[in-house]
Amino acid sequence: MPTSALHVARTGLEAQDTRMRVIANNLANIGTTGYKRDRADFQTLAYQDTRVAGQRSTNETAYAVGLNLGTGVSVQGTSRINTQGTLATTGNSLDLALDGPGLFQVELPGGQQGYTRAGNFTLSADGQLVTSQGYALQPGIQVPQGASSLAIAPDGTVSATLPGESAPAELGQLTIANFPNAAGLQAIGDNFLIETAASGAAEIGPGGLDGRGSIRQGMLESSNVNVVEELVEMIEAQRAYEINSKMISSVDEMLQNANQTL
């Protein structure tokens, strides 16, 4: 029994250590554009059924309750919390934010499709709309040299005034990607997510339609990390870690007393 308690406490230490790592990553990304906080989810480990409820205790009676001993806890996974972050006005016409669900599409190296909420875009040397890493926004938008008054409508329609013309010309339209299970997307760093079997296939369309968010030009979405909530979770994780550590110390003392007595 004491040895089992040591094992259970050890799983508790490992689980809380992982939880602290998730919280630390959230706090580290509090200033990251479009970042969505993660939450550590826990699950119980297998139970040892010493006695099953309903098992016969005598020829005429049965146990009303069982004797089931848990073997600890583990981290089931991390859930991405996709709540809307605050939209901050920047005044930069190339900064875009999504007001509602959805993701911008980006072509990653090797032709892989990436998705992001970070809309701090810029123009490449040839006038293409790209991320800060130089990855092209999809569908590709080419802004002619000398164009002015670049405007991006909530539905993604891009227009600009070309040299020698007075009326704005349409340059193309950005589309937004939605997923049946956005929490199933895999984070690969650099603010990018990629599609997985769990996320389902991307559903592409204009902003503001079929549940997709609208595009807000001249704005960026802030991280949805709440410092107060993260600090409260950090204190809870710290207390839980201390309790499991205390459990190991207590069981160790019990084993020492048993050895000295016997």
C-alpha positions in Angstrom: 0.0 0.0 0.0 2.7 2.6 0.8 4.6 1.7 -2.3 1.4 2.3 -4.4 0.9 5.7 -2.7 4.4 6.7 -3.7 3.6 5.8 -7.4 0.3 7.7 -7.2 2.0 10.8 -5.8 4.7 10.6 -8.4 2.1 10.7 -11.2 0.6 13.8 -9.5 3.9 15.6 -9.5 4.4 14.8 -13.2 0.9 16.0 -14.1 1.2 19.3 -12.2 4.7 19.9 -13.7 3.1 19.5 -17.2 0.3 21.9 -16.2 2.8 24.5 -15.0 4.6 24.2 -18.4 1.3 24.9 -20.2 0.6 27.9 -18.0 4.2 29.2 -18.5 3.7 29.0 -22.2 0.4 30.9 -22.0 2.1 33.7 -19.9 5.1 33.8 -22.3 2.8 34.4 -25.2 0.6 37.1 -23.6 1.9 39.6 -26.2 1.8 37.3 -29.2 -0.6 38.4 -31.9 -3.6 36.1 -32.3 -2.3 33.6 -29.7 -5.0 31.2 -28.2 -4.3 29.9 -24.7 -4.0 26.2 -23.9 -5.5 24.3 -21.0 -4.1 21.0 -19.7 -6.7 18.3 -19.4 -6.3 15.4 -16.9 -7.5 11.8 -16.8 -7.4 9.1 -14.1 -5.1 6.1 -14.7 -6.4 2.5 -14.5 -8.1 1.3 -11.3 -7.2 -1.8 -9.4 -10.4 -3.6 -8.7 -9.8 -5.4 -5.4 -13.6 -6.0 -5.0 -16.3 -5.3 -7.5 -19.6 -3.9 -6.4 -22.3 -6.6 -6.6 -19.8 -9.4 -5.9 -21.2 -12.0 -3.5 -20.2 -11.5 0.1 -22.0 -14.6 1.3 -24.4 -17.1 -0.2 -27.3 -14.7 0.5 -25.8 -11.2 0.3 -23.7 -9.1 -2.1 -21.3 -6.1 -1.6 -23.1 -2.8 -2.1 -19.9 -1.0 -2.9 -16.7 -2.1 -4.5 -13.1 -1.6 -3.4 -11.4 0.2 -6.3 -7.9 1.7 -5.8 -6.8 4.4 -8.3 -3.3 4.3 -9.7 -2.8 8.1 -10.3 -3.3 10.7 -12.9 -1.9 11.7 -16.3 -2.3 14.6 -18.7 -5.0 13.6 -21.3 -4.1 16.4 -23.7 -4.0 20.1 -24.1 -7.1 22.0 -25.3 -6.8 25.2 -27.3 -9.3 27.8 -26.1 -10.4 29.7 -29.2 -12.2 32.6 -27.6 -11.9 36.0 -29.3 -9.0 38.2 -28.3 -9.3 42.0 -28.0 -9.0 43.9 -31.3 -6.4 46.7 -31.1 -6.3 49.5 -33.7 -2.9 50.0 -35.3 -3.7 52.3 -38.2 -1.6 50.1 -40.5 -3.5 49.2 -43.6 -1.7 45.9 -43.9 -2.7 44.8 -40.4 -5.7 42.5 -40.4 -7.8 41.0 -37.7 -10.6 38.4 -37.7 -13.7 39.4 -35.8 -15.2 36.0 -35.2 -14.2 32.4 -36.0 -11.8 31.5 -38.8 -8.1 31.6 -39.9 -6.0 33.3 -42.5 -4.5 30.9 -45.1 -0.7 30.9 -45.7 1.5 28.9 -48.0 4.3 27.5 -45.9 7.7 26.3 -47.4 7.3 23.1 -49.5 3.7 24.2 -50.5 2.1 23.1 -47.2 -0.9 25.0 -46.2 -0.7 26.8 -42.8 -3.4 28.7 -40.9 -3.0 31.6 -38.5 -4.9 34.3 -36.6 -1.9 36.6 -36.7 -2.7 39.3 -39.3 0.4 41.4 -39.1 1.1 41.2 -42.9 3.4 43.2 -45.1 4.3 43.6 -48.8 7.2 41.7 -50.4 9.6 43.3 -52.9 7.3 42.3 -55.8 4.1 43.6 -54.1 2.7 40.3 -52.8 0.9 40.2 -49.4 3.0 38.1 -47.1 3.7 37.3 -43.4 6.6 38.7 -41.5 8.5 35.4 -42.4 7.8 36.1 -46.1 5.2 33.4 -46.6 2.5 34.3 -49.1 -1.0 34.9 -48.0 -3.6 32.8 -49.8 -5.3 33.4 -52.2 -2.3 35.4 -53.5 -2.8 39.2 -53.6 -0.5 41.2 -55.9 -0.4 45.0 -55.2 0.9 46.9 -58.3 3.8 49.3 -57.7 2.6 52.8 -57.1 -0.9 51.7 -56.0 -2.4 53.7 -53.1 -5.4 53.7 -50.8 -5.3 49.9 -50.2 -8.6 48.8 -48.8 -9.7 45.4 -47.6 -13.5 44.9 -47.0 -14.9 42.7 -44.2 -15.6 40.0 -46.8 -12.0 40.0 -47.9 -12.3 42.0 -51.1 -9.0 43.9 -51.8 -9.0 47.1 -53.8 -6.6 49.9 -54.4 -6.2 53.0 -56.5 -3.8 52.4 -59.4 -1.5 55.1 -60.9 -3.3 57.3 -63.3 -6.7 56.2 -62.3 -9.2 57.8 -60.0 -11.5 54.9 -59.2 -10.4 52.0 -57.0 -9.7 48.7 -58.8 -10.4 45.3 -57.3 -7.2 43.3 -56.8 -8.7 40.0 -55.6 -10.4 38.6 -52.5 -9.0 37.0 -49.4 -10.9 33.9 -48.1 -11.2 32.6 -44.5 -10.8 29.0 -43.4 -13.0 27.3 -40.9 -12.7 23.8 -39.4 -15.3 21.4 -38.0 -13.0 21.0 -35.0 -10.6 23.9 -34.8 -9.2 22.6 -31.5 -7.9 19.6 -33.5 -5.4 21.8 -35.5 -1.8 21.2 -34.7 0.4 24.1 -33.6 3.8 24.1 -35.3 5.2 27.4 -34.0 5.6 30.8 -35.6 1.9 31.4 -35.0 1.0 28.7 -37.5 -1.4 25.8 -37.3 -1.8 22.9 -39.7 -4.7 20.6 -40.6 -5.0 17.1 -38.9 -7.4 14.2 -39.2 -9.0 15.4 -36.0 -9.6 19.0 -37.2 -11.4 17.9 -40.4 -10.9 19.5 -43.8 -10.9 23.3 -44.2 -14.1 25.0 -45.2 -13.1 28.0 -47.3 -15.2 31.1 -48.0 -15.5 34.9 -47.8 -15.4 36.6 -44.4 -18.7 37.2 -42.6 -20.5 34.3 -44.3 -21.5 30.8 -43.0 -20.1 31.4 -39.5 -16.8 32.9 -40.6 -15.4 36.0 -39.0 -15.3 39.4 -40.7 -11.9 40.9 -41.6 -11.1 44.2 -39.8 -8.4 46.3 -41.6 -6.0 48.4 -39.6 -6.4 46.2 -36.5 -4.7 43.2 -34.8 -6.1 40.6 -32.5 -4.4 40.4 -29.1 -3.7 37.2 -27.2 -6.7 35.8 -25.3 -4.6 35.0 -22.3 -6.0 36.5 -19.1 -3.1 37.2 -16.6 -5.3 36.9 -13.5 -6.7 33.5 -14.6 -3.3 32.2 -15.4 -1.9 33.3 -12.0 -4.8 31.7 -10.2 -4.2 28.4 -12.1 -0.4 28.7 -11.4 -1.1 28.9 -7.6 -3.5 25.9 -7.8 -0.8 23.9 -9.7 1.8 24.9 -7.2 -0.3 23.9 -4.2 -1.2 20.6 -5.8 2.5 19.9 -6.5 3.3 20.7 -2.9 0.6 18.3 -1.6 1.9 15.5 -3.8 5.4 16.2 -2.6 4.2 16.1 1.0 2.5 12.8 0.2 5.9 11.3 -0.9 7.6 12.6 2.3 4.8 11.1 4.5 4.9 7.7 2.8 8.7 7.7 3.1 8.3 8.3 6.9 5.7 5.5 7.1 8.1 3.1 5.4 11.0 4.1 7.7 8.8 3.5 10.8 7.7 0.1 9.4 11.3 -1.0 8.8 12.4 0.1 12.3 9.4 -1.6 14.0 9.8 -4.8 12.1 
